Amino acid sequence: MTRGRESFASDAAPRAIGPYAQAVAAGDLVFCSGQVGLDPASGRLVPGGVAAEAARALENLAAVLSAAGLGLGDVVKTTVYLLDLGEFAAMNEVYARYFQAPYPARATVGVVALPAGARVEIEAVATRR
């Protein structure tokens, strides 16, 4: 722990492949690194396109949050990165199954590329209050 920061990791989510943490708590906030649709067991993208990848990314986020003693209901902000904004509706349909009102704030950004050839990446900020 460094100056009030604590990091968290879960074996139920893909391991960090660089010098970053799956999640870091600072005060009452937990910042979760972006998750793509990698199956943590195989290390490969799940088949089935953006909907399947979004579901796996959210499962990965849930696993990381669990390691911090939290759940998706504690999320206050997400950022969704999409390779193709034309797939927003498919991602949004999956996203809606994982979050309940009051929904987290969210930004969705179209990008040129994502790690591992993913179609979607989702990061989150949660509160421990």
MARLUM-289180 format. One line per field, with one value per residue (C-alpha): x, y, z; residue number from 1. Coordinates in nm, 4 decimals, m for minus. Layout:
MARLUM-289180
east: (X	...);
north: (Y	...);
up: (Z	...);
n: (NUM	...);
END
This chain:
MARLUM-289180
east: (0.0000	0.1368	0.0122	m0.3385	m0.3636	m0.4371	m0.4413	m0.6666	m0.6458	m0.8638	m0.7686	m1.1251	m1.0284	m0.7438	m0.4117	m0.2628	m0.0107	0.1866	0.2833	m0.0704	m0.3165	m0.6548	m0.7928	m0.6632	m0.8457	m0.7784	m0.9916	m1.3500	m1.3045	m1.1910	m1.0594	m1.0842	m0.8610	m1.0353	m1.1473	m1.1962	m1.3760	m1.0857	m1.1688	m0.9446	m0.8939	m0.7824	m0.6522	m0.8437	m1.1246	m1.4630	m1.6351	m1.9640	m1.8839	m1.9399	m2.2313	m2.0368	m1.7266	m1.9215	m2.0720	m1.7298	m1.5752	m1.8463	m1.7961	m1.4252	m1.5024	m1.7348	m1.4541	m1.2096	m1.4650	m1.5306	m1.1605	m1.2084	m1.5176	m1.7526	m1.9948	m2.1332	m2.3955	m2.1134	m2.0050	m2.0612	m1.8910	m1.7965	m1.6213	m1.6949	m1.4546	m1.6034	m1.4187	m1.7376	m1.9953	m2.2440	m2.2363	m2.3526	m2.7047	m2.5754	m2.3311	m2.5966	m2.8422	m2.5845	m2.4777	m2.8386	m2.8507	m2.5578	m2.6552	m2.9693	m3.1034	m2.9602	m2.7291	m2.3673	m2.2672	m2.1144	m1.9140	m1.8848	m1.5951	m1.5222	m1.1623	m0.9362	m0.8040	m0.8242	m0.5962	m0.6057	m0.8193	m1.1195	m1.4311	m1.5145	m1.3320	m1.5017	m1.3450	m1.5173	m1.4954	m1.6741	m1.7346	m1.6754	m1.9433);
north: (0.0000	0.3398	0.6629	0.5358	0.3320	m0.0380	m0.2623	m0.5604	m0.8563	m1.1544	m1.4866	m1.4901	m1.2073	m1.1898	m1.1018	m0.7601	m0.7913	m0.4799	m0.2464	m0.1763	m0.3135	m0.4686	m0.2192	0.0440	0.1963	0.5552	0.6676	0.5581	0.5095	0.1954	0.2469	m0.0651	m0.1015	m0.1664	m0.5216	m0.6830	m1.0067	m1.2370	m1.5700	m1.5780	m1.9556	m1.9630	m1.6079	m1.5840	m1.3586	m1.5205	m1.5975	m1.4381	m1.0765	m0.7586	m0.8885	m1.1905	m0.9799	m0.7159	m0.9824	m1.1361	m0.7918	m0.7163	m1.0568	m0.9760	m0.6374	m0.8056	m1.0446	m0.7585	m0.5659	m0.8769	m0.8922	m0.5417	m0.6510	m0.4736	m0.5537	m0.3956	m0.2208	m0.0123	0.1240	0.4988	0.5572	0.3480	0.4172	0.1915	0.1806	0.0403	m0.0514	0.0166	0.2625	0.0869	m0.1935	0.0394	m0.1085	m0.4654	m0.3624	m0.1521	m0.4429	m0.6560	m0.3667	m0.3143	m0.6725	m0.6044	m0.2693	m0.1577	0.1870	0.4096	0.3461	0.4545	0.7560	0.6423	0.7623	0.5610	0.6267	0.4963	0.3812	0.2587	m0.0499	m0.2349	m0.4869	m0.8503	m0.7586	m0.6918	m0.5122	m0.3606	m0.2596	m0.1408	0.0350	0.1364	0.3494	0.2190	0.3579	0.1795	0.3888);
up: (0.0000	m0.0982	0.0613	0.1237	m0.1967	m0.2115	m0.5181	m0.5883	m0.8225	m0.9033	m1.0617	m1.2006	m1.4386	m1.6909	m1.5304	m1.5861	m1.8681	m1.7881	m1.5066	m1.3877	m1.1326	m1.2058	m0.9522	m0.7133	m0.4177	m0.3213	m0.0301	m0.0873	m0.4621	m0.6448	m0.9981	m1.2154	m1.5190	m1.8478	m1.9130	m2.2515	m2.3309	m2.2499	m2.0904	m1.7822	m1.8116	m2.1749	m2.2153	m2.5435	m2.6570	m2.6184	m2.9505	m3.0469	m3.1266	m2.9305	m2.7181	m2.5935	m2.5386	m2.3446	m2.1192	m2.0510	m1.9904	m1.7342	m1.5694	m1.5500	m1.3932	m1.1427	m1.0454	m0.9917	m0.7876	m0.5790	m0.4921	m0.3479	m0.1548	m0.3969	m0.6771	m0.9908	m0.7757	m0.6262	m0.9650	m1.0081	m1.3463	m1.6467	m1.9710	m2.2660	m2.5593	m2.8816	m3.1961	m3.3952	m3.2605	m3.4879	m3.2287	m2.9502	m2.9344	m2.8995	m2.6255	m2.4517	m2.4413	m2.2582	m2.0349	m1.9239	m1.7890	m1.5544	m1.4039	m1.2238	m1.1369	m1.0192	m1.3150	m1.3145	m1.5178	m1.8474	m2.1436	m2.4643	m2.6981	m3.0464	m3.0873	m3.3673	m3.1869	m2.8553	m2.6830	m2.8013	m3.1030	m2.8774	m2.9997	m2.6575	m2.3388	m2.0197	m1.7216	m1.3998	m1.0880	m0.7794	m0.4324	m0.1031	0.0733);
n: (1	2	3	4	5	6	7	8	9	10	11	12	13	14	15	16	17	18	19	20	21	22	23	24	25	26	27	28	29	30	31	32	33	34	35	36	37	38	39	40	41	42	43	44	45	46	47	48	49	50	51	52	53	54	55	56	57	58	59	60	61	62	63	64	65	66	67	68	69	70	71	72	73	74	75	76	77	78	79	80	81	82	83	84	85	86	87	88	89	90	91	92	93	94	95	96	97	98	99	100	101	102	103	104	105	106	107	108	109	110	111	112	113	114	115	116	117	118	119	120	121	122	123	124	125	126	127	128	129);
END
